[in-house]
Amino acid sequence: MSRYDEFEDFEPGKTNRKRADQKAVEMAAQEAGFGDRTPPPVKEPLKSLSFRLKTSEVDSFHRQAYEEFGPGYGAIANYFRKIRQFYEDHHQGGSSRI
């Protein structure tokens, strides 16, 4: 008898296992802390903004961004977003376009 004889009746794709009950899977996921199974929101693609300013203006902007948000990654973008949000919140009438 060969060690492969036990696989003679094997048919790929056929199994005796039944699919788990979807409700039971959801309950187990919630108990394990995976209650929110919604996919994350799709992030909007980023686009660079390029324009020229005086060196002193750029240095001042960077200094203010680092003072407010720290020297970590994203300080300049976050500072720009804060200024933009302030503008949108305080702009009177019409479109928020500059």
C-alpha positions in Angstrom: 0.0 0.0 0.0 1.4 3.4 -1.0 1.1 6.5 1.1 -0.9 8.1 -1.7 -3.6 5.5 -1.9 -5.8 7.4 0.6 -6.1 10.2 -1.9 -7.5 8.1 -4.8 -11.0 9.3 -4.1 -10.0 12.9 -3.7 -11.9 15.4 -5.9 -10.6 19.0 -6.0 -13.2 21.5 -5.0 -15.3 19.0 -3.0 -15.3 19.2 0.7 -17.4 18.0 3.6 -17.1 21.3 5.4 -20.2 23.6 5.4 -20.0 27.4 5.1 -20.1 29.2 8.4 -23.4 30.9 9.3 -23.0 34.6 8.4 -24.9 35.7 11.5 -22.5 33.7 13.7 -19.5 35.2 12.0 -20.9 38.7 12.5 -21.6 38.0 16.2 -18.0 36.6 16.7 -16.5 39.6 15.0 -18.5 42.0 17.3 -17.4 40.1 20.4 -13.8 40.3 19.2 -14.0 44.0 18.8 -14.5 44.2 15.1 -18.1 45.6 15.2 -17.6 48.3 12.6 -17.0 46.4 9.4 -17.8 49.2 7.1 -15.0 49.9 4.6 -12.9 53.1 5.2 -14.0 56.2 3.3 -12.2 56.7 -0.1 -9.6 59.3 0.3 -9.6 62.2 -2.2 -6.5 62.2 -4.3 -3.9 64.9 -3.4 -2.7 67.5 -5.8 0.3 69.8 -5.3 -0.1 73.5 -5.1 2.8 75.4 -6.7 3.4 79.1 -6.6 6.3 81.5 -5.9 6.7 83.7 -2.9 9.4 85.8 -1.4 11.9 83.8 0.7 11.0 85.8 3.8 7.3 85.0 3.4 8.0 81.3 3.0 10.3 81.3 6.0 7.7 83.1 8.1 5.0 80.7 7.0 7.2 77.6 7.9 8.1 79.1 11.3 4.4 79.7 12.1 3.4 76.2 11.0 6.2 74.6 13.1 5.3 76.7 16.1 1.6 75.7 15.9 1.9 72.0 14.7 5.4 71.1 15.7 8.2 70.2 13.3 6.6 66.8 12.4 5.4 65.6 9.0 2.4 67.6 7.7 2.8 70.8 9.7 2.9 73.0 6.6 -0.1 71.4 4.9 -2.1 71.4 8.2 -1.3 75.1 8.7 -2.4 75.9 5.2 -5.6 74.0 5.8 -6.2 75.9 9.0 -5.8 79.2 7.2 -8.1 78.1 4.4 -10.7 77.0 6.9 -10.5 80.3 8.7 -11.0 82.1 5.4 -14.0 80.0 4.5 -15.6 80.5 7.9 -15.1 84.2 7.9 -15.6 85.1 4.2 -18.7 87.1 3.8 -21.2 86.4 1.0 -20.9 84.6 -2.4 -18.4 82.1 -3.3 -15.5 81.1 -1.1 -13.2 81.5 -4.1 -10.4 84.0 -3.8 
